[in-house]
Amino acid sequence: MAPPPDELPYWVLVSVLMSTTPLEQGLALALHRVALELYRTGGGEGHVDHALAHGQVKNLRREALLGTLGGPLFEAELETERGAGFVRFLLTRQGLELLDAQRSSERRVPELLN
């Protein structure tokens, strides 16, 4: 069974392609949660609000491949304590597969012991 998203290293879930602001782990996971919801629902925009950073995440509806990492592409425009910031990132296929495996194992009906 796959570990919960909060127990997976954030670099398995998100690959940052460009950022004009430093990303700490909590903000990276907050971006991941919003982007994952957009990916699963097919939504175009979502709102991120984490500690001193907030803004919009946009689903670019494109795939990106960087070496061996690939997945759906997103952009975030953020307001932080350091000013405005911009992040372009992708949800990794490896992370998406781990989360899908976790969801399918949670949905399994336990066997009855008779």
N, C-alpha and C positions, 0 to 999 in steps of 0.2 A: 504494500500500500504506500502511496506517495505521502510525504509529510505535508502538513498544512502550509499554505502560502507564506505565512509569517515565519515558518521554520526553514524554508528554502532560502539559500543565499540570493539576495536581490539581483546579483549579476547573472543568475540562471534565468530570471524572469524578464529582465529589462536590459537592453543594450543601448546605451546612450551614444548617438552618432555625433551630436554637437550640443553644447550647452554654454550659455553665456553667464551662468550662475553656478556656483558650487552646489552639488547635489549630495546631501547626506542620505543615509539609508532610509530614514523615515519618509522623506520626500519622494525618493525613488519608488518606494512601495505604495505611496499614495497615488503617484502618477500611474503605476501599474494597475491599481484597483480601478481607477476611472477608465483607463484604456481597455482593460479586460471587459468591463461592462459594455463599453461602446462596441468592442469587437463582437461580443456574444449577441448583442441586440441589433447590431447594424446601425447604431446611432451615429450621428455626425459630430456632435459636440457634447462635452460634459464639463462639470465644474469640479475643480480640485480645491480643497481647503485643508491645509496642514500647517499647524503651528503658526509661523509668521509668513507663510507663503500661500497665496491663493491665485486662482486664475482659471483659464479655459484650456481644455484639452480637445484637440481636433483629430478626428479620424480621417487620415488622408486617403483611405480606401485604395492604397497601393501596397505592394510588397517590396521589401528591400532585402538585398543579400550582400553581406560584407564578409568575405572569406567563407568560413563555415557557418556563420550565424545568419539567420534569415527569419523573416516574419513580417506581420503587418506593421505599417509605418504610422506614427503619430507625431503631432507637434503640440507643445504647450507654451502659452504665453502667460508668464507669472509676474506677480508683484510680490517682492520679498522685502525683508528688512534692509537689504542692500540695494534696492531699486528694482527696476523692470528686468526681467530675464526671459530667455527663450530656450526651449529644449526641443530637440528632434530626437526621437528614440523609436525603437521597435520592440515589440513583444517577441521574445525568442520562441521559435518552434519547439525547442526542448522544454521550455517552461510551460507552453500551452499543452503539450502532450502529457507532462507530469500532472498538471491540473485536471485535464480530462480524465486521466486514469484515476485520480483521486475521486472525482465526481461520480464516475461509473461504479467504483467500489463502494461508495456511500449509498448508492441507489440499490445495490443488490439486496435481495430479500434473504435474511438469514435462514439457513436450513433448520427445519424442525427436528428435534432429537426425539424420536419415538421408537 
